Amino acid sequence: MSDEIGDELLRASKLKDAGQLDLAKELLKSLLNKFPDDWRIWNEMGHCHLRIGDYSDAVSSFEKALEIEPELPGLWSNKGFAMKEMGNLNGAIDATHRAKSFAKNSQDEKMAHYNLACYLSLSGKNEQAFEQLSLACADDSQIREWAKHDSDLNPIRSDPRFSEIMNRPDSDSST
């Protein structure tokens, strides 16, 4: 059973990445008819909807996946991103807080901090945005590099604290 799902999910993902979104969605619908309780299929369907720009359907798909696996931080992050794209920043912030609460490793937690920084920045909640950005960028030059170019952080970019966080060395590089 799971081999069939895995192979077909990979095929759907490749179709999505090739821009053949209608074919990918049809394949995923066929899989959902057979396996309606597989969160991975719902998650991939959500990504197809994101690619098309159907953000409401993306949120619905991610919510279906979350009904099945409510403690997966990546699903909460996906829902948060889709909500941000819909313009629902409060929903994006709430979903990303949930992602952070279920983070099982430091990378999941750092990504949740980073996404929160972006959504809080866009919401005009600058103090909270800087707190989250500082946590996300601590000892992580890759995340700092993303932040330097991420337009979601434009509202806070001119604040001196932004440059301070971007120019902070990793703690292990000073040894």
C-alpha positions as a LaTeX table, in Angstrom:
\begin{tabular}{lrrr}
\hline
Residue & $x$ (\AA) & $y$ (\AA) & $z$ (\AA) \\
\hline
Met1 & 0.00 & 0.00 & 0.00 \\
Ser2 & 2.56 & 2.60 & 1.07 \\
Asp3 & 4.81 & 1.80 & $-1.92$ \\
Glu4 & 1.95 & 2.60 & $-4.27$ \\
Ile5 & 1.28 & 5.86 & $-2.45$ \\
Gly6 & 4.97 & 6.79 & $-2.37$ \\
Asp7 & 5.51 & 6.09 & $-6.05$ \\
Glu8 & 2.39 & 7.97 & $-7.09$ \\
Leu9 & 3.21 & 10.91 & $-4.78$ \\
Leu10 & 6.63 & 11.15 & $-6.36$ \\
Arg11 & 5.02 & 11.10 & $-9.81$ \\
Ala12 & 2.55 & 13.83 & $-8.77$ \\
Ser13 & 5.37 & 15.93 & $-7.33$ \\
Lys14 & 7.36 & 15.62 & $-10.56$ \\
Leu15 & 4.29 & 16.63 & $-12.59$ \\
Lys16 & 3.77 & 19.62 & $-10.29$ \\
Asp17 & 7.42 & 20.66 & $-10.60$ \\
Ala18 & 7.17 & 20.34 & $-14.40$ \\
Gly19 & 4.20 & 22.71 & $-14.39$ \\
Gln20 & 1.69 & 20.01 & $-15.28$ \\
Leu21 & $-0.55$ & 20.99 & $-12.41$ \\
Asp22 & $-3.82$ & 19.67 & $-13.81$ \\
Leu23 & $-2.29$ & 16.22 & $-14.29$ \\
Ala24 & $-0.75$ & 16.33 & $-10.81$ \\
Lys25 & $-4.08$ & 17.27 & $-9.25$ \\
Glu26 & $-5.92$ & 14.51 & $-11.12$ \\
Leu27 & $-3.39$ & 11.95 & $-9.94$ \\
Leu28 & $-3.71$ & 13.22 & $-6.36$ \\
Lys29 & $-7.53$ & 13.13 & $-6.55$ \\
Ser30 & $-7.30$ & 9.52 & $-7.71$ \\
Leu31 & $-5.04$ & 8.72 & $-4.77$ \\
Leu32 & $-7.39$ & 10.47 & $-2.34$ \\
Asn33 & $-10.27$ & 8.33 & $-3.60$ \\
Lys34 & $-8.28$ & 5.25 & $-2.56$ \\
Phe35 & $-6.45$ & 6.65 & 0.49 \\
Pro36 & $-8.43$ & 9.60 & 1.92 \\
Asp37 & $-6.61$ & 9.43 & 5.26 \\
Asp38 & $-3.06$ & 9.86 & 4.02 \\
Trp39 & $-1.76$ & 13.26 & 5.10 \\
Arg40 & 1.01 & 13.18 & 2.49 \\
Ile41 & $-1.50$ & 13.23 & $-0.36$ \\
Trp42 & $-3.38$ & 16.16 & 1.18 \\
Asn43 & $-0.08$ & 17.98 & 1.72 \\
Glu44 & 0.96 & 17.50 & $-1.91$ \\
Met45 & $-2.48$ & 18.66 & $-3.04$ \\
Gly46 & $-1.98$ & 21.78 & $-0.94$ \\
His47 & 1.32 & 22.44 & $-2.70$ \\
Cys48 & $-0.39$ & 22.07 & $-6.09$ \\
His49 & $-3.00$ & 24.62 & $-5.05$ \\
Leu50 & $-0.25$ & 26.96 & $-3.86$ \\
Arg51 & 1.51 & 26.66 & $-7.22$ \\
Ile52 & $-1.72$ & 27.59 & $-9.03$ \\
Gly53 & $-2.47$ & 30.45 & $-6.64$ \\
Asp54 & $-5.60$ & 28.82 & $-5.18$ \\
Tyr55 & $-4.66$ & 29.77 & $-1.63$ \\
Ser56 & $-8.03$ & 29.02 & $-0.07$ \\
Asp57 & $-7.96$ & 25.49 & $-1.49$ \\
Ala58 & $-4.35$ & 25.15 & $-0.35$ \\
Val59 & $-5.35$ & 26.05 & 3.21 \\
Ser60 & $-8.21$ & 23.54 & 3.04 \\
Ser61 & $-5.85$ & 20.79 & 1.85 \\
Phe62 & $-3.32$ & 21.54 & 4.58 \\
Glu63 & $-6.14$ & 21.54 & 7.14 \\
Lys64 & $-7.21$ & 18.07 & 5.93 \\
Ala65 & $-3.62$ & 16.89 & 6.37 \\
Leu66 & $-3.57$ & 18.43 & 9.86 \\
Glu67 & $-6.76$ & 16.58 & 10.81 \\
Ile68 & $-4.78$ & 13.39 & 10.18 \\
Glu69 & $-1.39$ & 14.48 & 11.58 \\
Pro70 & $-2.00$ & 17.48 & 13.84 \\
Glu71 & 1.49 & 17.60 & 15.32 \\
Leu72 & 3.62 & 17.90 & 12.17 \\
Pro73 & 5.32 & 21.31 & 12.22 \\
Gly74 & 5.81 & 21.32 & 8.44 \\
Leu75 & 2.06 & 21.07 & 7.84 \\
Trp76 & 1.43 & 24.01 & 10.17 \\
Ser77 & 4.15 & 25.97 & 8.35 \\
Asn78 & 2.56 & 25.16 & 5.00 \\
Lys79 & $-0.82$ & 26.33 & 6.25 \\
Gly80 & 0.80 & 29.51 & 7.60 \\
Phe81 & 2.43 & 30.27 & 4.25 \\
Ala82 & $-0.85$ & 29.72 & 2.37 \\
Met83 & $-2.65$ & 32.01 & 4.81 \\
Lys84 & 0.01 & 34.67 & 4.34 \\
Glu85 & $-0.46$ & 34.44 & 0.59 \\
Met86 & $-4.21$ & 34.93 & 1.13 \\
Gly87 & $-3.44$ & 38.09 & 3.10 \\
Asn88 & $-4.49$ & 36.55 & 6.41 \\
Leu89 & $-1.42$ & 37.49 & 8.44 \\
Asn90 & $-3.04$ & 36.78 & 11.82 \\
Gly91 & $-3.90$ & 33.28 & 10.61 \\
Ala92 & $-0.36$ & 32.84 & 9.28 \\
Ile93 & 1.08 & 33.92 & 12.64 \\
Asp94 & $-1.23$ & 31.58 & 14.57 \\
Ala95 & $-0.40$ & 28.60 & 12.32 \\
Thr96 & 3.32 & 29.30 & 12.59 \\
His97 & 3.14 & 29.50 & 16.37 \\
Arg98 & 1.62 & 26.02 & 16.20 \\
Ala99 & 4.48 & 24.89 & 13.94 \\
Lys100 & 6.94 & 26.19 & 16.52 \\
Ser101 & 5.14 & 24.42 & 19.36 \\
Phe102 & 5.49 & 21.07 & 17.57 \\
Ala103 & 9.07 & 21.59 & 16.37 \\
Lys104 & 11.10 & 18.52 & 17.26 \\
Asn105 & 14.50 & 19.78 & 16.17 \\
Ser106 & 16.38 & 23.04 & 16.10 \\
Gln107 & 16.03 & 23.48 & 12.33 \\
Asp108 & 12.22 & 23.22 & 12.47 \\
Glu109 & 12.26 & 25.70 & 15.33 \\
Lys110 & 14.56 & 28.13 & 13.50 \\
Met111 & 12.34 & 28.01 & 10.41 \\
Ala112 & 9.28 & 28.73 & 12.54 \\
His113 & 11.09 & 31.70 & 14.12 \\
Tyr114 & 12.07 & 32.92 & 10.66 \\
Asn115 & 8.55 & 32.62 & 9.23 \\
Leu116 & 7.14 & 34.34 & 12.29 \\
Ala117 & 9.63 & 37.18 & 11.81 \\
Cys118 & 8.41 & 37.58 & 8.23 \\
Tyr119 & 4.70 & 37.55 & 9.10 \\
Leu120 & 5.16 & 39.83 & 12.12 \\
Ser121 & 7.20 & 42.24 & 9.98 \\
Leu122 & 4.41 & 42.38 & 7.41 \\
Ser123 & 1.91 & 42.91 & 10.24 \\
Gly124 & 3.79 & 45.93 & 11.58 \\
Lys125 & 4.66 & 44.11 & 14.82 \\
Asn126 & 8.28 & 45.18 & 14.66 \\
Glu127 & 9.40 & 44.38 & 18.20 \\
Gln128 & 8.11 & 40.82 & 17.95 \\
Ala129 & 9.53 & 40.50 & 14.44 \\
Phe130 & 13.01 & 41.41 & 15.69 \\
Glu131 & 12.75 & 38.94 & 18.57 \\
Gln132 & 11.87 & 36.14 & 16.16 \\
Leu133 & 14.46 & 37.18 & 13.57 \\
Ser134 & 17.18 & 37.24 & 16.20 \\
Leu135 & 16.25 & 33.72 & 17.32 \\
Ala136 & 16.08 & 32.46 & 13.73 \\
Cys137 & 19.43 & 33.93 & 12.73 \\
Ala138 & 21.37 & 32.94 & 15.84 \\
Asp139 & 24.36 & 30.91 & 14.68 \\
Asp140 & 22.84 & 30.39 & 11.23 \\
Ser141 & 24.51 & 32.22 & 8.36 \\
Gln142 & 22.19 & 30.57 & 5.80 \\
Ile143 & 19.07 & 32.02 & 7.41 \\
Arg144 & 20.79 & 35.42 & 7.69 \\
Glu145 & 21.52 & 35.23 & 3.95 \\
Trp146 & 17.84 & 34.53 & 3.20 \\
Ala147 & 16.79 & 37.41 & 5.43 \\
Lys148 & 19.03 & 39.83 & 3.54 \\
His149 & 16.93 & 39.28 & 0.39 \\
Asp150 & 13.46 & 38.38 & 1.70 \\
Ser151 & 10.93 & 41.10 & 0.77 \\
Asp152 & 8.72 & 40.07 & 3.70 \\
Leu153 & 11.32 & 41.72 & 5.93 \\
Asn154 & 11.36 & 45.01 & 3.99 \\
Pro155 & 9.21 & 46.78 & 6.61 \\
Ile156 & 11.96 & 46.34 & 9.23 \\
Arg157 & 15.03 & 46.40 & 7.00 \\
Ser158 & 15.90 & 50.08 & 7.62 \\
Asp159 & 15.92 & 49.66 & 11.41 \\
Pro160 & 19.52 & 49.47 & 12.75 \\
Arg161 & 18.63 & 46.26 & 14.58 \\
Phe162 & 18.25 & 44.51 & 11.23 \\
Ser163 & 21.89 & 45.22 & 10.27 \\
Glu164 & 23.00 & 44.24 & 13.75 \\
Ile165 & 21.35 & 40.82 & 13.42 \\
Met166 & 22.63 & 40.32 & 9.87 \\
Asn167 & 26.21 & 41.15 & 10.85 \\
Arg168 & 26.30 & 39.09 & 14.05 \\
Pro169 & 28.97 & 36.37 & 13.76 \\
Asp170 & 28.18 & 32.76 & 14.54 \\
Ser171 & 29.38 & 31.92 & 18.04 \\
Asp172 & 31.47 & 28.99 & 16.82 \\
Ser173 & 33.30 & 31.12 & 14.22 \\
Ser174 & 35.05 & 33.16 & 16.95 \\
Thr175 & 36.84 & 30.14 & 18.41 \\
\hline
\end{tabular}
